[in-house]
Amino acid sequence: MSSPETVNRKIFSIILATYNCGRKVENTLESIFSQNRDLFELIVFDGASTDDTLDFIKKYEGDLTLVSERDAGVYDAFNKAIDLAGGEYLYFIGAGDCLRPKILEQVKEFLPHHNPSLVYGYCYFVRQEIYNGREFTAADFVRDNLCQQGIFYHRAVFDIIGKYDLRYKVFADWFFNLKCFIDDKINKQYIPLLIADYEEGGLSSNLKRDPVFLKEFPLFVRKQFGTFKYIVCKAFLTNPYIFNYTYYGHFRLLWEYLNSKLSLRKPLISIAKPYVQDYRRLKKAVRNKT
């Protein structure tokens, strides 16, 4: 028989982290409270904002749980909010991001009955004006991550994996998601739904802000998937745009892989030289035309 706590539990706990985001949070809150209110609770963890962020949040004071205190970053706020969450599925969102209309009702129809599960759809990246998302395998995390605003985690997932690792200041969710996908105890389900509009930042600039992730994530990839995937991961994190130049990028990966296996650096340099020169000439020509 279900306990009173289980009977009264909301399906979703929406967790919103804020810090000095001002009016940006207003659109996010409006998108949340336009959903069916019977389906969710909202927990806002604010990092002791000093601007007018709290003024916008307190307009909904009776409809949410608000904690405002200094924290060690967004993942610290998320971890603290996880302890307060009472919903069956947890969803994380940032100020400036917006849920799509009636999306919680649509997601509800896809939720699996067996636990624990990670359910994910796709998002619209506002600045890039692109739709981002697809069905993932564990190996895809070598050079890509699920958009956090497209994921719903069953609460039991955090019992299995733990919370976010605070050593990773920007990409703790990337590491966390890969751990979910390599764990057979967690069911992963892609749903063909547009979940949210994501106001994203630039990947290359963010990578520089998480040196511990840059060092440790490729090593974890090598342990799980082997040397070649490690090189792919390392190349991507060093230059996220390397795969835009398919001809040069893939040749460079092959070159590095053979170097690591055969210690043939000097012969490979002489073999690669004309290809690299061709690439540089092509790149210069394209730049001159633009």
Secondary structure, DSSP 8 states (H G I E B T S, - for coil): ---HHHHT--SEEEEEEESS-TTHHHHHHHHHHTS-TTSEEEEEEE----SSHHHHHGGGGGGSEEEE---SSHHHHHHHHHHH--SSEEEEEETT-EE-TTHHHHHHTT--SSSSEEEEEEEEETTTTEEE-----GGGGGS----GGGEEEETTHHHHH-S--TT-TTTHHHHHHHHHHT-TTSEEEEEEEEEEEE----HHHHHTT-HHHHHHHHHHHHHHH-HHHHHHHHHHHH-TTGGGSHHHHHHHHHHHHHHHHH--HHHHHHHHHHHHHHHHHHHHHHHHH-
